[in-house]
């Protein structure tokens, strides 16, 4: 299983927030690109194990991880795990109707049925609209 190290508000693996699309593509092969949903203004890169989101300036603003990947903050496993373990790793996470979220640390865990399906890490302020 692939393991990724996250530095909150800074980087996900080799992807740093603020990198250009070209810089991300120099680090990882792109499987495709698409518009994520009706609210999206920009193309999202599909790297196979994650999706990379870009802002209007074409710079990375968030990374959503899924597909058999373990995510660590320091030495602690954050994803996939249980709500209790995730909350112990990152105290700012709060349960919501689709999983867990931390507005302060720009983390969103998608778990609509209580099972973690994906985790998103964003740059500072990514979830401030909530």
HELIX and SHEET records of a PDB file:
HELIX    1   1 UNK A   21  UNK A   27  1                                   7    
HELIX    2   2 UNK A   83  UNK A   89  1                                   7    
SHEET    1   A 5 UNK A  15  UNK A  16  0                                        
SHEET    2   A 5 UNK A  11  UNK A  12 -1                                        
SHEET    3   A 5 UNK A   2  UNK A   7 -1                                        
SHEET    4   A 5 UNK A  69  UNK A  73  1                                        
SHEET    5   A 5 UNK A  76  UNK A  79 -1                                        
SHEET    1   B 8 UNK A  32  UNK A  34  0                                        
SHEET    2   B 8 UNK A  44  UNK A  46 -1                                        
SHEET    3   B 8 UNK A  50  UNK A  54 -1                                        
SHEET    4   B 8 UNK A  60  UNK A  65 -1                                        
SHEET    5   B 8 UNK A 118  UNK A 122 -1                                        
SHEET    6   B 8 UNK A 107  UNK A 110 -1                                        
SHEET    7   B 8 UNK A  99  UNK A 102 -1                                        
SHEET    8   B 8 UNK A  94  UNK A  96 -1                                        
END                                                                             
